[in-house]
Amino acid sequence: MTTLIKLEIVRSLRNKKFMFFSVIYPPVLYLIIAGGADSKPIPGMRLNMGLYFMVSMAAFGAMTAVLLGNSERIAKERENGWVRQLRLTALPGRGYVAAKMAAAATVSLPSILLVLLVGAVVKGVRLEAWQWLAIAVGTWLGSFVFAALGVAIGYLATGDAVRPLSMLCYFGLAFLGGLWMPLTFLPQWAQNVAEWLPTHAYAALGTAVEAGGAPHGKDIAILVGYLLVFAGGAAWLYRKDTRKA
Amino acid sequence: MTTTATTTADTAQGADRAPVVSFRQVSKSYGAVRAVADLDLELYPGETVALLGPNGAGKSSTLDLLLGLRTADAGRVTLFGTTPQRAIEQGKVGAMLQSGGLMEGVKVKELVKLARDLHPRGRPLDEVLAAAGLTDIADRMVDKLSGGQEQRVRFALATAGAGELIVLDEPTTGMDVSARQTFWGAMRRQAEQGRTVLFATHYLEEADAIADRVIVLHRGRVLADGTAAEIKARAGARRIAFDLEEPIDREALLGLPSLTSLEVSGRTVRIQSQDADATVHALYGLGCYPHHLEVSGLGLEQAFIALTTASDARTATAEEAAR
């Protein structure tokens, strides 16, 4: 089991395209989006662009690593028969999914830290030590919600359908959840929808800490709710696939 | 070839040992297609068994059922007296699938190490690599292997643990002749260590060369079960060829005893016979004087074709009679 987790991590690190997207891309995007931002607060919020995007890009980066990485890999390995071969080992069925999530979480952590580092060094973000820690840990823990979604998509779709489906979830959730621009820039109806999306609750964990408070109970509840739905869905799809394979 | 055979006829030998694999009236259909039909099968410890049949005979379905990758519609499959899943969890089975994909982005030795680490009784890595002939390419990436090399990696995955049963689905697919010979050596060594080896193949030569028991599957049923020599004998084991002075009396030749097929081309006559001695004796009795008489054993391939066509003919006749 530990060998499998280690090996999953090693191959993630070897996959340069994947590493670029999950580790380098979020801080780069952060610099581009928040690059020209001034230190004035965003209308309707207490945070400025630099602060806001540091958290949303850290969330976005973590989501990239766990959602896109998991869904495509799992679908591909289901198709080429590797999952079948693994079922002939003593590895318990859940071990495969657990290793995939652990490996994804390992890759998402440097991406989160890199965005925070760029925020501190390049954008001059200054926070208390506990805030840095809370944001890093909160963003990392929150990424498991999207890891579960990635597993579910990987077991739901096959072949050509995986990428469009995961991309749709990925960009749709990122945009509507306010990871790319503050929600106050969106029309009211979109803001109403966004409030209930996991991505919004995810970024809100960090922004609440930046504003000097604890994450809101509602956001945590939303995330836990989605985690249960995604993980339950993933488990159901996994069992269905096991019977079929 | 026949010395180590343990066929189902030899149950006296098998009875004191519990079967490794047991199929009891197992059936499996995909829609209207009956892939496995009321299959009864038992394998005993130490046997090397070839599951032989053309594509679509039900070989892969049988192995999938055996490994618990599919569930039977009816009947019971047991491995070591328990369910396939339990036996696999206990590390008693190593398997190499025809469609078994490999993990990409890792080195050969990393993948083999994973298989041995996942096994409750993993064997030393160097030993597994050497036995599968992978020592030289241990550092190569799995994605960059040839078809034959991939097959060897799959073999290493199947033999990475000290399992008692090894199941191989068409293991030499994609290998050239010399690679195949080497691979057979590796399979034989597994069997010599006392493991039960079951492999599906449509290379008849392969069954003939390594198996001490051959099970011929056809349309999801066992058509024949015995040593390669017995299978050949069942199908009309001998081929008799000779030349005759014309004119040739076909009718008289068809009346020869033990004859299973007759082919006349020009002056040359080719006969397949269950009992070559009797056939040749009767041939002289007809007053014929055969020139260039040759009596030879039938290859397993011809035996196999003879068996399956005979079975198909019976089915067709039965279907016509039913109409």
Interface residues (C-beta under 8 A of the other chain):
Chain A: M1 T2 T3 L4 L7 V10 R11 R14 N15 E77 E79 N80 G81 W82 V83 R84 Q85 R87 L88 T89 A90 L91 P92 R243 A245
Chain B: L67 L69 T71 I88 E89 Q90 G91 V93 G94 A95 L97 S99 G100 G101 L102 M103 E104 G105 V106 E110 L111 K113 L114 A115 D117 L118 H119 P120 R154 L157
